[in-house]
Amino acid sequence: FWATYCIPCRKEMPALAAMQNRLRAKGFQLVTISADEPEQEKDAAAFLDKTKVPAPVYIKRVKDDDKFINSLDPKWSGALPASFLYDRQGRKVKSYFGEIDLKQLEADVAKLL
């Protein structure tokens, strides 16, 4: 989860996209979900294009933010960036809140591939 107004999000996105490109053949899939408001959707899309973030990319649209956040991880405050790692069966393996340690993420991903 990221947003255009989140400086750490924009900072780490190119590295996440590069990791997707390196690990795609092994089955890794990066899915980005923007928390931008509808009026910033064009800015979010432009940033993703510029950064060459591969699809799938989404914009979060929920009626109840708290309920949505708690459904992903009750420990998550909703602060950005946030990343969630899922295994091939769709089970959440790990949650990362705040700026991500990319080496740690890649090591965690490697355990699943």
C-alpha positions as CSV (number, residue, x, y, z in Angstrom):
1,F,0.0,0.0,0.0
2,W,1.3,3.4,-1.0
3,A,0.3,6.9,-2.0
4,T,1.7,9.7,-4.1
5,Y,1.8,12.0,-1.0
6,C,4.0,9.4,0.9
7,I,7.6,10.2,0.3
8,P,8.9,6.8,1.6
9,C,6.4,5.0,-0.7
10,R,7.7,6.9,-3.7
11,K,11.3,6.2,-2.7
12,E,10.9,2.5,-2.4
13,M,8.7,1.9,-5.4
14,P,11.5,1.7,-8.0
15,A,13.3,-1.0,-5.9
16,L,10.1,-3.0,-5.5
17,A,9.5,-2.8,-9.3
18,A,13.1,-4.0,-9.9
19,M,12.6,-6.9,-7.5
20,Q,9.4,-7.9,-9.4
21,N,11.4,-7.9,-12.6
22,R,14.2,-10.0,-11.1
23,L,11.9,-12.6,-9.5
24,R,8.9,-12.8,-11.8
25,A,10.2,-15.9,-13.5
26,K,10.3,-17.6,-10.1
27,G,6.7,-16.8,-9.4
28,F,6.9,-13.5,-7.5
29,Q,4.1,-11.1,-8.2
30,L,4.1,-7.5,-6.9
31,V,0.7,-6.0,-6.5
32,T,0.5,-2.3,-5.7
33,I,-2.6,-0.6,-4.1
34,S,-2.7,3.1,-4.0
35,A,-4.4,4.8,-1.0
36,D,-4.7,8.0,-3.0
37,E,-8.1,9.8,-3.2
38,P,-10.0,9.6,-6.5
39,E,-8.9,13.1,-7.5
40,Q,-5.2,11.9,-7.3
41,E,-5.8,8.8,-9.4
42,K,-4.2,10.4,-12.5
43,D,-1.1,11.4,-10.4
44,A,-0.8,7.8,-9.1
45,A,-1.1,6.3,-12.6
46,A,1.5,8.8,-13.9
47,F,3.9,7.9,-11.1
48,L,3.5,4.2,-11.7
49,D,4.1,4.6,-15.5
50,K,7.2,6.8,-14.9
51,T,8.6,4.3,-12.4
52,K,7.7,1.4,-14.7
53,V,5.8,-0.5,-12.0
54,P,4.2,-3.6,-13.7
55,A,0.6,-4.5,-13.4
56,P,-1.5,-5.3,-11.5
57,V,-2.0,-1.9,-9.9
58,Y,-5.0,-0.9,-8.0
59,I,-6.6,2.1,-6.2
60,K,-8.1,1.4,-2.8
61,R,-11.9,2.0,-2.7
62,V,-13.5,1.0,0.6
63,K,-16.5,2.3,2.5
64,D,-15.0,1.7,5.9
65,D,-11.2,2.2,6.2
66,D,-11.0,0.9,9.7
67,K,-12.8,-2.4,8.8
68,F,-10.6,-2.8,5.7
69,I,-7.4,-2.1,7.6
70,N,-8.3,-4.5,10.3
71,S,-9.2,-7.2,7.8
72,L,-5.6,-7.1,6.4
73,D,-3.8,-6.9,9.8
74,P,-5.3,-5.8,13.1
75,K,-1.7,-4.6,14.0
76,W,-1.7,-2.2,11.1
77,S,-2.6,1.4,11.9
78,G,-3.2,2.2,8.2
79,A,0.0,4.2,8.0
80,L,1.9,4.1,4.7
81,P,3.8,2.5,3.3
82,A,2.7,-1.0,4.3
83,S,3.5,-4.3,2.6
84,F,2.1,-7.7,3.0
85,L,3.7,-10.9,1.8
86,Y,1.5,-13.9,0.8
87,D,2.5,-17.4,-0.1
88,R,1.4,-19.2,-3.3
89,Q,-1.8,-20.4,-1.5
90,G,-2.8,-16.9,-0.6
91,R,-1.9,-17.1,3.1
92,K,-0.4,-14.0,4.6
93,V,3.1,-14.8,5.7
94,K,4.4,-11.4,7.0
95,S,3.4,-7.8,7.4
96,Y,5.8,-4.9,7.0
97,F,4.8,-1.4,8.4
98,G,6.7,1.7,7.4
99,E,9.7,1.8,5.1
100,I,10.6,-1.7,4.1
101,D,14.1,-3.3,4.4
102,L,14.3,-4.5,0.9
103,K,17.1,-7.0,1.6
104,Q,14.9,-8.5,4.3
105,L,11.9,-8.6,2.0
106,E,13.8,-10.3,-0.7
107,A,15.1,-12.9,1.7
108,D,11.6,-13.5,3.0
109,V,10.4,-13.8,-0.6
110,A,13.2,-16.2,-1.5
111,K,12.0,-18.6,1.3
112,L,8.7,-18.9,-0.5
113,L,10.0,-19.4,-4.1
